[in-house]
Amino acid sequence: MFGLSKLFSRKSVHKQPIITALSLYRSAAFPIGIDEKLIASITDNVDKSITIAITLPFAASTEMGELESFVAEQIKRPVTIVATINVPATNKFKKIKHIVLIASGKGGVGKSTTAVNLAGALQQEGAKVGILDADIYGPSIPMLLGLVGAEPKSADNKQLLPFDANGIKAQSIGFLVPSDDATVWRGPMASNALNQLLTETDWGELDYLVVDMPPGTGDIQLTMSQKVPASGAVIVTTPQDLALADAQKGIAMFNKVNVPVVGLIENMSHFICGHCGEPNYVFGKDGAITLATRYGVPVLANIPLATDIREYSEQGQLIGKDNNSAISLIYQAAARVLASSLYYQQADHSSVEIVITDD
Ligand SMILES: Nc1ncnc2c1ncn2[C@@H]1O[C@H](COP(=O)(O)OP(=O)(O)OP(=O)(O)O)[C@@H](O)[C@H]1O
């Protein structure tokens, strides 16, 4: 991709230790380090520091500080890393590179809260992000993004314009369909509405479109998952046994429709004691990791039960993109691993045909 001789702007820099240091870096998002082909240039500065420009194929900007420290330690020189995100096109759906379904086996586990904050965190990691609220039973994305009362608009009477929530493009089934109607919906109706929102919204170019799915694992969710050209799914669960049993059904459902489950998120995993600062595992510990291990999927995050999360949501704000919050770091770490898994999996998961009847 890049001729190595072109990587170096000055002859004096020793290239191999830098390439080696980048390749030795390990984290959850970079399980095999930084490949040489991602290096765009290396500059040997007059003050003896090194500037490395890299092109990342997935959103992971906020990890560059850690990478800088690691490389600096290895080569014993100050390092600055300038990262550009360039997610490879998958040609799956228009100019959307990855569609990610956020699902839950049961209602009320915090799926929508997790979906919007993951979207915010992906944006914080340097990606172009959209969110599509497909939860026909209770579309809450307008509330979570401070868009209540907004009216969908079209510039050309053909395509709907997505709403702009601080740079995140948003669309909701709630803008188009009265939620009272959801009780009478069947799978094909819901998946048609979802497809309509996908195809008739002018999303432009997106690295990641996060889809907030309806909770549950019935025929509606199955048909919707089957019809969307998704790169992967994330299942949100809480630590209680019942929620975990439902999360397991979610994994089985996505396996049936050939959508890879890229991870579990355990929400309301614990709370941090206000007095001693220790985590308290009210609903039990290790349930999600046990389930994840059984199915060979990672746990992307253990998100605490935190007043801040609810308060941000109520104000239509995203804690996932707030730089000053410890909780935002958890969402951002999850977003990086999600983005990295989508890049590395590169699996072919074309939809299988499942016939749903009305009986
Ligand atoms: N980690 C958390 N800490 C504190 N409150 C949370 C957390 N996650 C979600 N909540 C709160 O729990 C409530 C339910 O969350 P949310 O609407 O995201 O759940 P859901 O799974 O999408 O629900 P539904 O199944 O109805 O769509 C909201 O009031 C939200 O603010």
PDBQT file of the ligand as one rigid body, heavy atoms in Angstrom, charges set to zero:
ROOT
HETATM    1  N1  LIG A 401     -27.066   2.029  33.383  1.00  0.00    +0.000 N 
HETATM    2  C1  LIG A 401     -28.132   2.708  33.747  1.00  0.00    +0.000 A 
HETATM    3  N2  LIG A 401     -28.143   3.401  34.914  1.00  0.00    +0.000 NA
HETATM    4  C2  LIG A 401     -29.245   4.082  35.302  1.00  0.00    +0.000 A 
HETATM    5  N3  LIG A 401     -30.380   4.140  34.599  1.00  0.00    +0.000 NA
HETATM    6  C3  LIG A 401     -30.424   3.472  33.427  1.00  0.00    +0.000 A 
HETATM    7  C4  LIG A 401     -29.313   2.743  32.942  1.00  0.00    +0.000 A 
HETATM    8  N4  LIG A 401     -29.651   2.202  31.726  1.00  0.00    +0.000 NA
HETATM    9  C5  LIG A 401     -30.918   2.587  31.486  1.00  0.00    +0.000 A 
HETATM   10  N5  LIG A 401     -31.379   3.340  32.508  1.00  0.00    +0.000 N 
HETATM   11  C6  LIG A 401     -32.725   3.903  32.654  1.00  0.00    +0.000 C 
HETATM   12  O1  LIG A 401     -33.635   2.793  32.593  1.00  0.00    +0.000 OA
HETATM   13  C7  LIG A 401     -34.834   3.156  31.892  1.00  0.00    +0.000 C 
HETATM   14  C8  LIG A 401     -35.077   2.204  30.723  1.00  0.00    +0.000 C 
HETATM   15  O2  LIG A 401     -34.037   2.380  29.776  1.00  0.00    +0.000 OA
HETATM   16  P1  LIG A 401     -34.287   2.189  28.214  1.00  0.00    +0.000 P 
HETATM   17  O3  LIG A 401     -35.490   2.940  27.755  1.00  0.00    +0.000 OA
HETATM   18  O4  LIG A 401     -33.001   2.452  27.542  1.00  0.00    +0.000 OA
HETATM   19  O5  LIG A 401     -34.602   0.636  28.192  1.00  0.00    +0.000 OA
HETATM   20  P2  LIG A 401     -35.029  -0.274  26.975  1.00  0.00    +0.000 P 
HETATM   21  O6  LIG A 401     -34.432  -1.607  27.202  1.00  0.00    +0.000 OA
HETATM   22  O7  LIG A 401     -34.714   0.377  25.687  1.00  0.00    +0.000 OA
HETATM   23  O8  LIG A 401     -36.572  -0.321  27.177  1.00  0.00    +0.000 OA
HETATM   24  P3  LIG A 401     -37.689  -0.866  26.159  1.00  0.00    +0.000 P 
HETATM   25  O9  LIG A 401     -37.563  -2.325  26.209  1.00  0.00    +0.000 OA
HETATM   26  O10 LIG A 401     -38.949  -0.366  26.770  1.00  0.00    +0.000 OA
HETATM   27  O11 LIG A 401     -37.401  -0.293  24.823  1.00  0.00    +0.000 OA
HETATM   28  C9  LIG A 401     -34.628   4.608  31.474  1.00  0.00    +0.000 C 
HETATM   29  O12 LIG A 401     -35.230   5.423  32.450  1.00  0.00    +0.000 OA
HETATM   30  C10 LIG A 401     -33.127   4.808  31.508  1.00  0.00    +0.000 C 
HETATM   31  O13 LIG A 401     -32.742   6.156  31.775  1.00  0.00    +0.000 OA
ENDROOT
TORSDOF 0
